């Protein structure tokens, strides 16, 4: 596989994943009660626990995006 193809692949992966992170964060800021009500139908947990879990999810997702998308993309851009 060519470096240009890999660079393009990681660029689009980064764009898509960061977009999902921004949308998830925006929805949680705008409608946290709605998200909690929907999720509490499936998983009956206290509101405080849900907030901690959601913030943990957003933080982990951000770290995974950086490690698996941004860093390879930057590395490929450097060697290109």
C-alpha positions as CSV (number, residue, x, y, z in Angstrom):
1,X,0.0,0.0,0.0
2,X,1.3,3.5,-0.9
3,X,2.0,6.1,1.7
4,X,-0.3,8.6,0.0
5,X,-3.2,6.2,0.3
6,X,-2.5,5.5,4.0
7,X,-2.2,9.3,4.7
8,X,-5.6,9.9,3.0
9,X,-7.1,7.0,5.0
10,X,-5.9,8.3,8.4
11,X,-6.9,11.9,7.4
12,X,-10.5,10.8,6.8
13,X,-10.6,8.5,9.9
14,X,-9.5,11.5,12.0
15,X,-12.1,13.8,10.4
16,X,-14.9,11.3,10.9
17,X,-13.9,10.4,14.5
18,X,-13.4,14.0,15.6
19,X,-16.8,14.8,14.1
20,X,-18.4,12.0,16.1
21,X,-16.7,13.3,19.3
22,X,-17.9,16.8,18.7
23,X,-21.5,15.7,18.0
24,X,-21.5,13.5,21.1
25,X,-20.1,16.3,23.3
26,X,-22.6,18.8,21.8
27,X,-25.6,16.5,22.4
28,X,-24.5,15.8,25.9
29,X,-24.2,19.6,26.6
30,X,-27.5,20.5,25.0
31,X,-29.7,17.5,26.1
32,X,-28.2,15.6,29.0
33,X,-31.6,14.9,30.5
34,X,-32.8,13.3,27.3
35,X,-29.8,11.1,27.0
36,X,-30.1,10.0,30.6
37,X,-33.8,9.2,30.2
38,X,-33.2,7.1,27.1
39,X,-30.2,5.2,28.6
40,X,-31.9,4.7,31.9
41,X,-34.6,2.6,30.2
42,X,-31.9,0.1,29.4
43,X,-29.5,0.5,32.3
44,X,-31.0,1.7,35.6
45,X,-28.2,3.7,37.1
46,X,-28.1,6.9,39.2
47,X,-27.8,10.2,37.3
48,X,-24.4,11.0,38.9
49,X,-23.0,7.7,37.9
50,X,-24.2,8.2,34.4
51,X,-22.6,11.6,34.1
52,X,-19.2,10.1,35.3
53,X,-19.5,7.2,32.8
54,X,-20.4,9.6,29.9
55,X,-17.5,11.9,30.7
56,X,-15.2,8.9,31.0
57,X,-16.4,7.7,27.6
58,X,-15.7,11.1,26.0
59,X,-12.2,11.2,27.5
60,X,-11.3,7.7,26.5
61,X,-12.7,8.3,23.0
62,X,-10.6,11.4,22.6
63,X,-7.4,9.5,23.8
64,X,-8.2,6.7,21.3
65,X,-8.7,9.2,18.5
66,X,-5.3,10.8,19.2
67,X,-3.4,7.5,19.6
68,X,-4.9,5.6,16.7
69,X,-5.8,8.3,14.2
70,X,-4.0,11.6,14.7
71,X,-0.5,10.2,15.6
72,X,-0.3,7.9,12.6
73,X,-1.6,10.7,10.3
74,X,1.0,13.1,11.5
75,X,3.7,10.5,11.3
76,X,2.7,9.7,7.7
77,X,2.7,13.4,6.9
78,X,6.2,13.8,8.3
79,X,7.7,10.9,6.2
80,X,5.8,11.8,3.0
